[in-house]
Amino acid sequence: MLRRLLPLLFLACVGCASTQDSTVATVPQVDLDRYTGKWYEIASYPMYFQRKCLGDTTAQYTAREDGRIDVLNRCRTAKGFDEADGIATVVPDSGNARLRVSFFWPFKGDYWIIGLDPLYRWAVVGSPDRKYLWILARSPEMSAMRLEEALAAARAQGYDLKELRYTEQNGKTSAPGAAKR
């Protein structure tokens, strides 16, 4: 039941809140071949659709032959692991930095890459209305220096970092000195 509800709730929250705010800028270009793969959630804004997630939250992005991207979100809950499957479509003329993600057709949510490490070690993803924010990394833990780089990218876009909650990965906090969810 939760497996079916999680994507629907995500889209209900993100889809309704997808007003385009031109003051939020994405990175100029994303190499999708480098971006696809597994990402670990380091921190995020609290969200209804993730309320049962206790930690070990990941996103797996896989390129499809039709140009779209398969999305598999996964997190640990009190009852084991929960997964949500979706499909992302690149917004034309966005340098691959703006995507529309659907977990339940016909609803779609904005996925804007607003910060990206040159070596693709971390990414900052948000929504144009600033209601959603994720700090992602290629490994379950992030150094203080890289975390500050990612936080600076979010701060520069006007996101309120006091709302961030750090995600537990492998039984420990994913960022040094950060408080767990």
VEXDREN-2710 file (C-alpha; in Angstrom, 1 decimal):
% VEXDREN-2710
k/r/px/py/pz
1/MET/0.0/0.0/0.0
2/LEU/2.8/2.5/1.0
3/ARG/4.6/1.6/-2.3
4/ARG/1.6/2.9/-4.2
5/LEU/0.9/5.9/-2.0
6/LEU/4.4/7.2/-1.8
7/PRO/4.7/8.3/-5.4
8/LEU/1.2/9.7/-5.5
9/LEU/1.8/11.8/-2.4
10/PHE/5.1/13.0/-3.9
11/LEU/3.4/14.2/-7.0
12/ALA/0.5/15.7/-5.1
13/CYS/3.0/17.8/-3.1
14/VAL/5.4/18.7/-5.9
15/GLY/3.0/18.9/-8.8
16/CYS/0.8/21.4/-7.1
17/ALA/3.8/23.5/-6.0
18/SER/5.5/23.8/-9.4
19/THR/5.0/27.4/-10.1
20/GLN/7.9/28.7/-12.1
21/ASP/10.0/31.2/-10.2
22/SER/12.6/32.8/-12.5
23/THR/14.8/33.8/-9.5
24/VAL/15.9/30.1/-9.0
25/ALA/18.6/29.2/-11.5
26/THR/19.8/25.8/-12.5
27/VAL/23.3/24.9/-13.4
28/PRO/24.1/25.7/-17.0
29/GLN/24.7/22.1/-18.2
30/VAL/24.4/18.5/-16.9
31/ASP/26.1/15.6/-18.5
32/LEU/23.4/12.9/-18.1
33/ASP/25.9/10.1/-18.6
34/ARG/27.8/11.3/-15.6
35/TYR/24.7/12.2/-13.6
36/THR/23.0/8.8/-13.9
37/GLY/23.8/6.2/-11.3
38/LYS/23.3/6.0/-7.6
39/TRP/23.0/9.0/-5.3
40/TYR/22.7/9.1/-1.5
41/GLU/20.5/11.6/0.2
42/ILE/22.6/13.6/2.6
43/ALA/19.9/16.1/3.6
44/SER/16.5/17.2/2.5
45/TYR/13.6/19.4/3.6
46/PRO/11.0/17.4/5.5
47/MET/8.4/16.1/3.1
48/TYR/5.1/14.3/3.6
49/PHE/5.9/11.6/1.1
50/GLN/9.1/10.7/3.0
51/ARG/7.6/10.8/6.5
52/LYS/8.1/7.1/7.1
53/CYS/11.7/7.1/5.9
54/LEU/14.1/6.5/8.7
55/GLY/17.3/6.6/6.7
56/ASP/19.4/4.9/4.0
57/THR/17.6/7.0/1.4
58/THR/18.9/6.7/-2.2
59/ALA/18.0/7.6/-5.7
60/GLN/19.1/5.5/-8.7
61/TYR/18.9/7.1/-12.1
62/THR/19.2/5.0/-15.3
63/ALA/19.2/6.3/-18.8
64/ARG/16.6/4.8/-21.2
65/GLU/16.9/4.4/-24.9
66/ASP/14.1/6.8/-25.5
67/GLY/16.0/9.6/-23.8
68/ARG/14.1/9.5/-20.6
69/ILE/15.5/8.5/-17.2
70/ASP/14.2/5.7/-15.0
71/VAL/14.1/6.8/-11.3
72/LEU/14.1/4.4/-8.3
73/ASN/13.9/6.1/-4.9
74/ARG/14.4/3.9/-1.9
75/CYS/14.5/4.4/1.8
76/ARG/14.5/2.3/5.0
77/THR/11.3/2.3/7.1
78/ALA/10.3/0.7/10.3
79/LYS/9.0/-2.3/8.2
80/GLY/12.0/-2.7/5.9
81/PHE/12.6/-0.8/2.7
82/ASP/10.2/1.1/0.5
83/GLU/10.7/1.9/-3.1
84/ALA/9.1/4.3/-5.6
85/ASP/9.6/3.9/-9.4
86/GLY/9.3/6.9/-11.7
87/ILE/10.3/8.4/-15.0
88/ALA/12.1/11.7/-15.6
89/THR/11.9/13.7/-18.7
90/VAL/14.4/16.5/-19.5
91/VAL/12.9/19.9/-20.1
92/PRO/14.0/21.1/-23.6
93/ASP/16.6/23.9/-23.7
94/SER/17.5/23.5/-20.0
95/GLY/21.0/22.1/-20.5
96/ASN/19.6/18.9/-19.0
97/ALA/19.4/20.7/-15.6
98/ARG/15.6/20.8/-15.4
99/LEU/13.6/17.6/-15.3
100/ARG/10.0/16.7/-14.9
101/VAL/9.5/13.5/-12.8
102/SER/6.4/11.4/-12.8
103/PHE/5.7/8.6/-10.3
104/PHE/2.0/8.4/-11.2
105/TRP/0.8/9.5/-14.6
106/PRO/-0.3/12.1/-15.4
107/PHE/1.2/14.1/-12.5
108/LYS/4.7/15.5/-12.8
109/GLY/7.0/17.4/-10.4
110/ASP/9.9/19.7/-11.0
111/TYR/13.4/18.4/-10.4
112/TRP/15.9/21.3/-10.9
113/ILE/19.6/20.7/-10.5
114/ILE/20.7/24.0/-8.9
115/GLY/24.2/23.0/-7.7
116/LEU/26.6/20.4/-9.1
117/ASP/30.2/19.5/-8.2
118/PRO/32.4/19.6/-11.3
119/LEU/33.4/16.0/-10.6
120/TYR/29.7/15.0/-10.0
121/ARG/30.5/14.0/-6.3
122/TRP/27.5/16.0/-5.0
123/ALA/24.4/17.7/-6.4
124/VAL/21.8/20.1/-5.0
125/VAL/18.3/19.5/-6.3
126/GLY/15.3/21.8/-5.6
127/SER/12.0/23.0/-6.9
128/PRO/11.5/26.5/-8.4
129/ASP/9.2/27.5/-5.6
130/ARG/11.8/26.5/-3.0
131/LYS/9.5/24.1/-1.2
132/TYR/11.7/21.1/-1.9
133/LEU/15.4/20.7/-1.5
134/TRP/17.8/17.7/-1.5
135/ILE/21.5/17.5/-1.0
136/LEU/22.8/14.3/-2.8
137/ALA/26.2/12.7/-2.9
138/ARG/27.8/9.7/-4.6
139/SER/28.7/8.2/-1.3
140/PRO/26.8/7.7/2.0
141/GLU/28.9/10.3/3.8
142/MET/30.0/13.8/2.7
143/SER/33.0/15.7/4.0
144/ALA/32.5/19.0/5.8
145/MET/34.1/20.8/2.9
146/ARG/32.0/19.3/0.2
147/LEU/28.8/19.7/2.3
148/GLU/29.6/23.4/2.7
149/GLU/30.0/23.8/-1.1
150/ALA/26.6/22.2/-1.6
151/LEU/25.0/24.3/1.1
152/ALA/26.5/27.4/-0.4
153/ALA/24.8/26.5/-3.7
154/ALA/21.4/26.2/-2.0
155/ARG/22.0/29.3/0.0
156/ALA/22.9/31.3/-3.1
157/GLN/19.5/30.3/-4.6
158/GLY/17.6/31.6/-1.5
159/TYR/16.7/28.3/0.1
160/ASP/16.2/28.3/3.9
161/LEU/18.8/25.9/5.3
162/LYS/17.3/25.9/8.8
163/GLU/14.7/23.6/7.3
164/LEU/17.2/20.9/6.2
165/ARG/17.2/17.5/8.0
166/TYR/20.2/15.3/7.7
167/THR/19.7/11.7/6.6
168/GLU/21.0/8.7/8.4
169/GLN/23.0/6.5/6.1
170/ASN/24.3/3.1/7.3
171/GLY/23.4/3.9/10.9
172/LYS/25.2/7.2/11.2
173/THR/24.6/10.8/10.2
174/SER/25.6/11.4/6.6
175/ALA/27.3/14.8/7.3
176/PRO/29.8/15.7/9.9
177/GLY/28.4/17.6/12.9
178/ALA/24.8/17.4/11.5
179/ALA/21.8/16.4/13.5
180/LYS/19.9/13.3/12.4
181/ARG/16.3/13.4/11.2
END
